């Protein structure tokens, strides 16, 4: 693994439109790619951003649009938007009460490759869930974090879809905290027709303060990736 520094700038974007956050990711990713190519990467921090989006469905680069189970006019009725993206994975939902994490990192500073990177993202969420006495794991042949993964009650609590450009990561994971799970009824989540979804609130039986979840999840990510958080920015 590279000796490139692990200083990470953390930004809490609060509530932000999906496209606005995507544009921000693209700009940061481009700057890190340029820094990596020119050999000036040590002067630039990696980034980790947390955000909640308005209701939106996103489809991965090689996803099946047939997994969106509604007509365009119905999207407007439920107050949601829909975008095709350049990340991996199939279709998923983002919305209020869901914590989305966007790590924009030079992957070789933290992981052996993209598969190892995804494995570490899963490990961070699994570690976080243990603080609530919830045992989570992985499902064979699928990304993300699952509860009771190898049973008929398998349900996903965290979806992962990433993209790597010249060794720099984009996009990330969506963790259901206080999410309105009814919005998943309008899609085949991540392309699955026989698996359920869940949230932390559903599993515990009560809603959680998002600031507490953010703090604990940030800590778990930092520990798994051995990050040094050098600058925190909070945007309302």
C-alpha positions in Angstrom: 0.0 0.0 0.0 1.2 3.5 -0.8 2.8 5.8 1.8 0.6 8.7 0.5 -0.8 10.6 3.5 -4.2 9.9 5.0 -5.3 13.4 5.9 -9.0 13.7 5.2 -11.1 16.8 5.0 -14.6 16.1 6.4 -17.6 18.1 5.2 -21.1 17.8 6.5 -23.2 19.1 3.6 -26.5 18.9 5.6 -29.4 18.7 3.1 -28.4 19.2 -0.5 -29.9 18.4 -4.0 -28.5 15.3 -5.6 -27.1 17.0 -8.7 -25.5 19.8 -6.7 -23.6 17.2 -4.6 -22.7 15.2 -7.8 -21.3 18.4 -9.4 -19.3 19.1 -6.2 -17.9 15.5 -6.2 -16.9 15.8 -9.9 -15.0 19.1 -9.2 -13.1 17.6 -6.2 -12.4 14.4 -8.0 -11.0 16.3 -11.0 -8.7 18.3 -8.7 -7.4 15.2 -7.0 -6.8 13.4 -10.3 -4.8 16.3 -11.6 -2.8 16.4 -8.3 -2.1 12.7 -8.6 -1.0 13.0 -12.2 1.3 15.9 -11.5 2.8 14.3 -8.4 1.5 17.1 -6.1 -1.1 14.9 -4.3 0.5 15.4 -0.9 -0.6 19.0 -1.0 -4.2 18.0 -1.3 -6.4 16.3 1.3 -8.7 13.4 0.6 -12.4 14.2 1.2 -15.3 12.6 3.1 -18.7 14.2 2.7 -21.9 13.4 4.5 -25.3 14.6 3.1 -29.0 14.0 3.1 -30.8 14.3 -0.3 -34.4 15.2 -1.2 -36.3 12.2 -2.6 -34.4 10.8 -5.6 -33.8 7.6 -7.5 -30.4 7.0 -9.1 -29.5 4.3 -11.6 -25.9 2.9 -11.9 -24.0 3.0 -15.1 -24.8 -0.6 -16.0 -28.1 -0.8 -14.1 -31.4 -1.9 -15.6 -33.9 0.9 -16.0 -36.7 -1.7 -15.8 -36.0 -1.8 -12.0 -37.7 1.6 -11.8 -41.3 0.4 -11.3 -43.2 3.6 -12.1 -44.0 6.0 -14.9 -42.2 9.4 -15.0 -45.4 11.3 -14.1 -45.7 9.3 -10.9 -42.2 10.5 -9.8 -43.7 14.0 -9.7 -46.7 12.8 -7.7 -44.4 11.5 -4.9 -42.1 14.4 -5.0 -39.1 12.5 -6.3 -36.5 12.9 -9.1 -34.6 10.4 -11.2 -31.0 10.4 -12.6 -28.8 8.0 -14.4 -25.3 8.2 -12.9 -21.8 7.1 -13.6 -21.4 4.9 -10.4 -21.5 1.2 -10.2 -24.5 -0.8 -9.0 -28.1 -0.7 -10.0 -31.0 1.4 -8.9 -31.3 2.9 -5.4 -33.2 5.5 -3.5 -31.9 8.5 -1.5 -34.1 10.7 0.7 -34.5 12.5 4.0 -33.5 10.4 7.0 -30.9 8.5 5.0 -27.2 9.3 5.5 -25.2 9.3 2.3 -21.4 9.2 2.5 -19.2 10.4 -0.4 -15.5 9.5 0.2 -13.3 11.1 -2.5 -10.0 9.5 -1.9 -6.8 8.4 -3.6 -7.7 4.7 -3.2 -4.1 3.4 -3.1 -3.5 5.4 0.1 -6.1 3.3 1.9 -6.8 0.1 0.1 -5.2 -2.5 -2.2 -7.7 -1.8 -4.9 -11.4 -1.1 -5.6 -12.6 -4.4 -4.2 -10.7 -4.0 -1.0 -12.0 -0.4 -0.8 -15.6 -1.6 -1.0 -14.9 -4.3 1.5 -13.6 -1.6 3.9 -16.6 0.6 3.4 -18.8 -2.4 4.3 -16.5 -3.1 7.3 -17.0 0.5 8.6 -20.8 0.2 8.5 -20.7 -3.2 10.1 -18.5 -1.8 12.9 -20.8 1.1 13.4 -23.9 -1.1 13.7 -22.2 -3.1 16.5 -22.4 0.1 18.6 -26.1 -0.5 18.5 -25.8 -4.2 19.2 -26.8 -5.0 15.7 -25.0 -7.9 13.9 -24.6 -7.2 10.2 -22.7 -8.8 7.4 -22.3 -9.3 3.7 -24.4 -11.2 1.2 -22.6 -13.5 -1.2 -22.5 -12.0 -4.7 -23.8 -8.6 -3.6 -22.3 -5.4 -2.3 -23.6 -3.5 0.7 -24.4 -4.3 4.3 -27.1 -6.7 5.2 -28.9 -8.1 8.3 -29.4 -11.8 8.4 -27.8 -12.0 5.0 -27.9 -15.7 4.3 -31.5 -16.3 5.4 -35.0 -15.7 3.9 -35.2 -12.6 6.0 -32.2 -10.9 4.4 -32.6 -7.2 4.3 -30.3 -4.4 3.2 -29.5 -1.5 5.5 -26.7 0.1 3.5 -26.3 0.3 -0.3 -22.9 0.9 -1.9 -22.2 2.2 -5.4 -18.8 3.7 -6.3 -16.7 4.9 -9.2 -13.0 5.1 -9.6 -11.3 7.6 -12.0 -7.5 7.3 -12.3 -7.4 5.8 -8.8 -9.7 8.4 -7.2 -13.0 7.3 -5.7 -16.4 8.9 -6.1 -19.9 8.3 -4.9 -20.1 5.9 -1.9 -22.8 4.5 0.3 -26.3 5.2 1.5 -27.2 4.2 5.0 -30.8 4.0 6.1 -31.2 5.7 9.4 -34.7 7.2 9.8 -35.6 6.6 6.1 -39.2 6.3 4.9 -38.9 2.8 3.5 -42.1 3.1 1.5 -40.1 4.8 -1.3 -38.3 1.5 -1.9 -41.6 0.0 -3.0 -41.3 1.8 -6.3 -38.1 0.1 -7.4 -36.3 -3.2 -7.3 -33.7 -2.0 -4.8 -30.2 -2.6 -6.2 -31.8 -4.9 -8.8 -33.1 -7.4 -6.2 -36.7 -8.7 -6.4 -36.5 -11.1 -3.5 -34.7 -9.1 -0.8 -36.0 -6.5 1.6 -34.7 -3.2 2.9 -34.6 -1.9 6.4 -33.4 1.1 8.5 -31.7 1.6 11.8 -34.9 3.1 13.2 -37.0 0.1 12.1 -34.6 -2.3 13.7 -34.4 -0.4 17.0 -38.0 0.7 17.1 -37.3 4.4 17.4 -35.8 7.3 15.4 -32.3 8.4 16.1 -30.7 11.9 16.3 -28.8 12.2 13.0 -26.0 14.2 14.5 -25.2 11.3 16.8 -25.3 8.8 13.9 -23.0 11.0 11.9 -20.5 11.2 14.7 -20.4 7.5 15.3 -20.3 6.6 11.7 -17.5 9.1 10.9 -15.5 7.6 13.8 -16.0 4.0 12.4 -14.9 5.1 8.9 -11.9 6.8 10.4 -10.9 3.8 12.4 -11.3 1.3 9.5 -9.4 3.5 7.0 -6.9 4.9 9.5 -7.9 8.4 8.5 -6.5 11.6 10.0 -9.4 14.2 9.9 -7.5 17.4 9.4 -10.3 19.9 8.7 -14.1 19.7 9.4 -16.6 21.8 7.6 -20.3 22.0 8.5 -22.8 23.5 6.1 -26.4 24.1 7.0 
